[in-house]
Amino acid sequence: MIYALYAQGVFNNGNTDIKLIAKTFESTFNIDLGDFYHTFMELKSRKINRTKFLDSLCDALIKKMDEEDEI
């Protein structure tokens, strides 16, 4: 998610370093991301569904919207 936000240039018109974004996430959510660059490299090397988690977030949001439309 962090790399997706970085790639989209969401923060400071795309002028924010990936390390700062990661550190902000760690602080905000009280988590330790460890070597996030290594994790990104592992995602890149996947042969199937490299964005599995982001895809599932998108699917869940669309499902929620569709459910609310039915009400």
Distance bins in CASP14 RR format, pairs under 12 A and 6 or more apart:
PFRMAT RR
TARGET T0000
AUTHOR 0000-0000-0000
RMODE 2
METHOD distances of the structure
MODEL  1
1 7 0 0 0 0 0 1 0 0 0 0 0
1 8 0 0 0 0 0 1 0 0 0 0 0
1 10 0 0 0 0 0 1 0 0 0 0 0
1 21 0 0 0 0 1 0 0 0 0 0 0
1 22 0 0 0 0 0 1 0 0 0 0 0
1 25 0 0 0 0 1 0 0 0 0 0 0
1 29 0 0 0 0 0 1 0 0 0 0 0
1 33 0 0 0 0 0 1 0 0 0 0 0
1 36 0 0 0 0 0 1 0 0 0 0 0
1 39 0 0 0 0 0 1 0 0 0 0 0
1 40 0 0 0 0 0 1 0 0 0 0 0
1 43 0 0 0 0 0 1 0 0 0 0 0
1 51 0 0 0 0 1 0 0 0 0 0 0
1 52 0 0 0 0 0 1 0 0 0 0 0
1 53 1 0 0 1 0 0 0 0 0 0 0
1 54 1 0 0 1 0 0 0 0 0 0 0
1 55 0 0 0 0 0 1 0 0 0 0 0
1 56 0 0 0 0 0 1 0 0 0 0 0
1 57 1 0 0 1 0 0 0 0 0 0 0
1 58 0 0 0 0 0 1 0 0 0 0 0
2 8 0 0 0 0 0 1 0 0 0 0 0
2 9 0 0 0 0 0 1 0 0 0 0 0
2 10 0 0 0 0 0 1 0 0 0 0 0
2 11 0 0 0 0 0 1 0 0 0 0 0
2 16 0 0 0 0 0 1 0 0 0 0 0
2 17 0 0 0 0 0 1 0 0 0 0 0
2 18 1 0 0 1 0 0 0 0 0 0 0
2 19 0 0 0 0 0 1 0 0 0 0 0
2 20 0 0 0 0 0 1 0 0 0 0 0
2 21 1 0 1 0 0 0 0 0 0 0 0
2 22 1 0 1 0 0 0 0 0 0 0 0
2 23 0 0 0 0 0 1 0 0 0 0 0
2 24 0 0 0 0 1 0 0 0 0 0 0
2 25 1 0 1 0 0 0 0 0 0 0 0
2 26 0 0 0 0 1 0 0 0 0 0 0
2 28 0 0 0 0 0 1 0 0 0 0 0
2 29 0 0 0 0 0 1 0 0 0 0 0
2 31 0 0 0 0 0 1 0 0 0 0 0
2 33 1 0 0 1 0 0 0 0 0 0 0
2 34 0 0 0 0 0 1 0 0 0 0 0
2 36 1 0 0 1 0 0 0 0 0 0 0
2 37 0 0 0 0 0 1 0 0 0 0 0
2 39 0 0 0 0 1 0 0 0 0 0 0
2 40 0 0 0 0 1 0 0 0 0 0 0
2 43 0 0 0 0 0 1 0 0 0 0 0
2 53 0 0 0 0 0 1 0 0 0 0 0
2 54 0 0 0 0 0 1 0 0 0 0 0
3 9 0 0 0 0 0 1 0 0 0 0 0
3 10 0 0 0 0 0 1 0 0 0 0 0
3 18 1 0 0 1 0 0 0 0 0 0 0
3 19 0 0 0 0 0 1 0 0 0 0 0
3 21 0 0 0 0 1 0 0 0 0 0 0
3 22 0 0 0 0 1 0 0 0 0 0 0
3 25 0 0 0 0 0 1 0 0 0 0 0
3 33 0 0 0 0 0 1 0 0 0 0 0
3 36 0 0 0 0 1 0 0 0 0 0 0
3 37 0 0 0 0 1 0 0 0 0 0 0
3 39 0 0 0 0 1 0 0 0 0 0 0
3 40 1 0 1 0 0 0 0 0 0 0 0
3 41 0 0 0 0 0 1 0 0 0 0 0
3 42 0 0 0 0 0 1 0 0 0 0 0
3 43 1 0 0 1 0 0 0 0 0 0 0
3 44 0 0 0 0 1 0 0 0 0 0 0
3 50 0 0 0 0 0 1 0 0 0 0 0
3 51 0 0 0 0 1 0 0 0 0 0 0
3 53 0 0 0 0 0 1 0 0 0 0 0
3 54 0 0 0 0 1 0 0 0 0 0 0
4 10 0 0 0 0 1 0 0 0 0 0 0
4 11 0 0 0 0 0 1 0 0 0 0 0
4 18 0 0 0 0 0 1 0 0 0 0 0
4 21 0 0 0 0 0 1 0 0 0 0 0
4 40 0 0 0 0 0 1 0 0 0 0 0
4 43 0 0 0 0 0 1 0 0 0 0 0
4 50 0 0 0 0 0 1 0 0 0 0 0
4 51 1 0 0 1 0 0 0 0 0 0 0
4 53 0 0 0 0 1 0 0 0 0 0 0
4 54 1 0 1 0 0 0 0 0 0 0 0
4 55 0 0 0 0 0 1 0 0 0 0 0
4 57 0 0 0 0 1 0 0 0 0 0 0
4 58 0 0 0 0 0 1 0 0 0 0 0
5 11 1 0 0 1 0 0 0 0 0 0 0
5 12 0 0 0 0 0 1 0 0 0 0 0
5 14 0 0 0 0 1 0 0 0 0 0 0
5 16 0 0 0 0 1 0 0 0 0 0 0
5 18 0 0 0 0 1 0 0 0 0 0 0
5 20 0 0 0 0 0 1 0 0 0 0 0
5 21 1 0 0 1 0 0 0 0 0 0 0
5 22 0 0 0 0 0 1 0 0 0 0 0
5 24 0 0 0 0 0 1 0 0 0 0 0
5 25 0 0 0 0 1 0 0 0 0 0 0
5 54 0 0 0 0 0 1 0 0 0 0 0
6 12 0 0 0 0 0 1 0 0 0 0 0
6 14 1 0 0 1 0 0 0 0 0 0 0
6 15 0 0 0 0 0 1 0 0 0 0 0
6 16 1 0 0 1 0 0 0 0 0 0 0
6 17 0 0 0 0 1 0 0 0 0 0 0
6 18 1 0 1 0 0 0 0 0 0 0 0
6 19 0 0 0 0 0 1 0 0 0 0 0
6 20 0 0 0 0 1 0 0 0 0 0 0
6 21 1 0 1 0 0 0 0 0 0 0 0
6 22 0 0 0 0 1 0 0 0 0 0 0
6 24 0 0 0 0 0 1 0 0 0 0 0
6 25 0 0 0 0 0 1 0 0 0 0 0
6 36 0 0 0 0 0 1 0 0 0 0 0
6 37 0 0 0 0 0 1 0 0 0 0 0
6 40 0 0 0 0 1 0 0 0 0 0 0
7 14 0 0 0 0 1 0 0 0 0 0 0
7 16 0 0 0 0 0 1 0 0 0 0 0
7 18 0 0 0 0 1 0 0 0 0 0 0
7 21 0 0 0 0 0 1 0 0 0 0 0
7 40 0 0 0 0 0 1 0 0 0 0 0
7 51 0 0 0 0 0 1 0 0 0 0 0
7 54 0 0 0 0 0 1 0 0 0 0 0
8 14 0 0 0 0 1 0 0 0 0 0 0
8 16 0 0 0 0 0 1 0 0 0 0 0
8 21 0 0 0 0 0 1 0 0 0 0 0
8 54 0 0 0 0 0 1 0 0 0 0 0
9 15 0 0 0 0 1 0 0 0 0 0 0
9 16 1 0 0 1 0 0 0 0 0 0 0
9 17 0 0 0 0 0 1 0 0 0 0 0
9 18 0 0 0 0 0 1 0 0 0 0 0
9 21 0 0 0 0 1 0 0 0 0 0 0
10 16 0 0 0 0 1 0 0 0 0 0 0
10 18 0 0 0 0 0 1 0 0 0 0 0
10 21 0 0 0 0 1 0 0 0 0 0 0
10 24 0 0 0 0 0 1 0 0 0 0 0
11 17 0 0 0 0 1 0 0 0 0 0 0
11 18 0 0 0 0 1 0 0 0 0 0 0
11 20 0 0 0 0 1 0 0 0 0 0 0
11 21 1 0 0 1 0 0 0 0 0 0 0
11 22 0 0 0 0 0 1 0 0 0 0 0
11 24 0 0 0 0 1 0 0 0 0 0 0
11 25 0 0 0 0 0 1 0 0 0 0 0
12 20 0 0 0 0 1 0 0 0 0 0 0
12 21 0 0 0 0 1 0 0 0 0 0 0
12 24 0 0 0 0 0 1 0 0 0 0 0
14 20 0 0 0 0 0 1 0 0 0 0 0
14 21 0 0 0 0 1 0 0 0 0 0 0
15 21 0 0 0 0 0 1 0 0 0 0 0
16 22 0 0 0 0 0 1 0 0 0 0 0
16 23 0 0 0 0 0 1 0 0 0 0 0
16 24 0 0 0 0 1 0 0 0 0 0 0
16 25 0 0 0 0 0 1 0 0 0 0 0
17 23 0 0 0 0 1 0 0 0 0 0 0
17 24 0 0 0 0 0 1 0 0 0 0 0
18 24 0 0 0 0 0 1 0 0 0 0 0
18 25 0 0 0 0 0 1 0 0 0 0 0
18 33 0 0 0 0 0 1 0 0 0 0 0
18 36 1 0 0 1 0 0 0 0 0 0 0
18 37 0 0 0 0 1 0 0 0 0 0 0
18 39 0 0 0 0 0 1 0 0 0 0 0
18 40 0 0 0 0 1 0 0 0 0 0 0
19 25 0 0 0 0 0 1 0 0 0 0 0
19 26 0 0 0 0 0 1 0 0 0 0 0
19 33 0 0 0 0 0 1 0 0 0 0 0
19 34 0 0 0 0 0 1 0 0 0 0 0
19 35 0 0 0 0 0 1 0 0 0 0 0
19 36 0 0 0 0 1 0 0 0 0 0 0
19 37 0 0 0 0 1 0 0 0 0 0 0
20 26 0 0 0 0 0 1 0 0 0 0 0
20 27 0 0 0 0 0 1 0 0 0 0 0
20 36 0 0 0 0 0 1 0 0 0 0 0
21 27 0 0 0 0 0 1 0 0 0 0 0
21 28 0 0 0 0 0 1 0 0 0 0 0
21 33 0 0 0 0 0 1 0 0 0 0 0
21 36 0 0 0 0 1 0 0 0 0 0 0
22 28 0 0 0 0 0 1 0 0 0 0 0
22 29 0 0 0 0 0 1 0 0 0 0 0
22 31 0 0 0 0 0 1 0 0 0 0 0
22 32 0 0 0 0 0 1 0 0 0 0 0
22 33 1 0 1 0 0 0 0 0 0 0 0
22 34 0 0 0 0 1 0 0 0 0 0 0
22 35 0 0 0 0 0 1 0 0 0 0 0
22 36 1 0 1 0 0 0 0 0 0 0 0
22 37 0 0 0 0 1 0 0 0 0 0 0
22 38 0 0 0 0 0 1 0 0 0 0 0
22 39 0 0 0 0 1 0 0 0 0 0 0
22 40 0 0 0 0 1 0 0 0 0 0 0
23 29 0 0 0 0 0 1 0 0 0 0 0
23 31 0 0 0 0 0 1 0 0 0 0 0
23 32 0 0 0 0 0 1 0 0 0 0 0
23 33 0 0 0 0 1 0 0 0 0 0 0
23 34 0 0 0 0 0 1 0 0 0 0 0
23 36 0 0 0 0 1 0 0 0 0 0 0
24 30 0 0 0 0 0 1 0 0 0 0 0
24 31 0 0 0 0 0 1 0 0 0 0 0
24 33 0 0 0 0 0 1 0 0 0 0 0
24 36 0 0 0 0 0 1 0 0 0 0 0
25 31 1 0 0 1 0 0 0 0 0 0 0
25 32 0 0 0 0 0 1 0 0 0 0 0
25 33 1 0 0 1 0 0 0 0 0 0 0
25 34 0 0 0 0 0 1 0 0 0 0 0
25 36 0 0 0 0 1 0 0 0 0 0 0
26 32 1 0 0 1 0 0 0 0 0 0 0
26 33 1 0 1 0 0 0 0 0 0 0 0
26 34 0 0 0 0 1 0 0 0 0 0 0
26 36 0 0 0 0 1 0 0 0 0 0 0
27 33 0 0 0 0 0 1 0 0 0 0 0
32 39 0 0 0 0 0 1 0 0 0 0 0
33 39 1 0 0 1 0 0 0 0 0 0 0
33 40 0 0 0 0 0 1 0 0 0 0 0
34 40 0 0 0 0 0 1 0 0 0 0 0
35 41 0 0 0 0 1 0 0 0 0 0 0
35 42 0 0 0 0 1 0 0 0 0 0 0
36 42 0 0 0 0 0 1 0 0 0 0 0
36 43 0 0 0 0 0 1 0 0 0 0 0
37 43 0 0 0 0 0 1 0 0 0 0 0
37 44 0 0 0 0 0 1 0 0 0 0 0
38 44 0 0 0 0 0 1 0 0 0 0 0
38 45 0 0 0 0 0 1 0 0 0 0 0
39 45 0 0 0 0 0 1 0 0 0 0 0
39 46 0 0 0 0 0 1 0 0 0 0 0
39 50 0 0 0 0 0 1 0 0 0 0 0
39 53 0 0 0 0 0 1 0 0 0 0 0
40 46 0 0 0 0 0 1 0 0 0 0 0
40 50 0 0 0 0 0 1 0 0 0 0 0
40 51 0 0 0 0 0 1 0 0 0 0 0
41 50 0 0 0 0 0 1 0 0 0 0 0
42 50 0 0 0 0 1 0 0 0 0 0 0
42 52 0 0 0 0 0 1 0 0 0 0 0
43 49 0 0 0 0 1 0 0 0 0 0 0
43 50 1 0 1 0 0 0 0 0 0 0 0
43 51 1 0 0 1 0 0 0 0 0 0 0
43 52 0 0 0 0 1 0 0 0 0 0 0
43 53 0 0 0 0 1 0 0 0 0 0 0
43 54 0 0 0 0 1 0 0 0 0 0 0
44 50 1 0 0 1 0 0 0 0 0 0 0
44 51 0 0 0 0 0 1 0 0 0 0 0
46 52 1 0 0 1 0 0 0 0 0 0 0
46 53 0 0 0 0 0 1 0 0 0 0 0
48 55 0 0 0 0 0 1 0 0 0 0 0
49 55 1 0 0 1 0 0 0 0 0 0 0
49 56 0 0 0 0 1 0 0 0 0 0 0
51 57 0 0 0 0 1 0 0 0 0 0 0
51 58 0 0 0 0 1 0 0 0 0 0 0
51 59 0 0 0 0 0 1 0 0 0 0 0
52 58 0 0 0 0 0 1 0 0 0 0 0
52 59 0 0 0 0 0 1 0 0 0 0 0
53 59 0 0 0 0 0 1 0 0 0 0 0
53 60 0 0 0 0 0 1 0 0 0 0 0
54 60 0 0 0 0 0 1 0 0 0 0 0
54 61 0 0 0 0 0 1 0 0 0 0 0
55 61 0 0 0 0 0 1 0 0 0 0 0
55 62 0 0 0 0 0 1 0 0 0 0 0
56 62 0 0 0 0 0 1 0 0 0 0 0
56 63 0 0 0 0 0 1 0 0 0 0 0
57 63 0 0 0 0 0 1 0 0 0 0 0
57 64 0 0 0 0 0 1 0 0 0 0 0
58 64 0 0 0 0 0 1 0 0 0 0 0
58 65 0 0 0 0 0 1 0 0 0 0 0
59 65 0 0 0 0 0 1 0 0 0 0 0
59 66 0 0 0 0 0 1 0 0 0 0 0
60 66 0 0 0 0 0 1 0 0 0 0 0
60 67 0 0 0 0 0 1 0 0 0 0 0
61 67 0 0 0 0 0 1 0 0 0 0 0
61 68 0 0 0 0 0 1 0 0 0 0 0
62 68 0 0 0 0 0 1 0 0 0 0 0
62 69 0 0 0 0 0 1 0 0 0 0 0
63 69 0 0 0 0 0 1 0 0 0 0 0
63 70 0 0 0 0 0 1 0 0 0 0 0
64 70 0 0 0 0 0 1 0 0 0 0 0
64 71 0 0 0 0 0 1 0 0 0 0 0
65 71 0 0 0 0 0 1 0 0 0 0 0
END
